[in-house]
Amino acid sequence: MSAENKAVIQRVFEAFNQGNLDEAAAYFAPEYAFHGPGFEVRGPEGWKQVTAMYRSAFPDVVCTIDDQIAEGDQVATRFTARGTHRGELSGVAASGRAIAVPCVVLERIVDGKIVETFEVFDQLGMFQAIGTLPALPASV
């Protein structure tokens, strides 16, 4: 079951990277719950709204899976989101700057559908990369 669950997540990443949010959303259960930094959404449509927001801000975004671990009905995925800030994000105008943001999601899958996601990512690093916050010193 672990290999099948990892494959579900991989298919979602492939569809997302191609900009096919409808195809990706087909892997989410109607009762899906997303828990992310600062917000929560419900259902496949909620997932599409969040991802559309990020794709609008970073239209060339590509998420590369770096590691995956699966056990039972859960899959942990560490990935890197790379793109160029070409649209507004949280009130911040496009900067044209490139980002590479490390992210981790823990997802629960039931009967081939994602029912719950917990996500963490380097928000501070992302906002520093697009120029809205000062970068921290390289060494202390």
Buried (B, 14 or more C-beta within 10 A) or exposed (E): EBEEBBBBBBBBBBBBEEBEBEBBBEBBBEEBBBBBEEEEBEBBEBBBEBBEBBBEBBBEBBBEBEEBEBEEBBBBBEBBBBBBBBBEBEEBEBBEBEBEBBBBBBBBBEEEBBBBBBBEBBBEBBBBBBEBEEEEEEEE
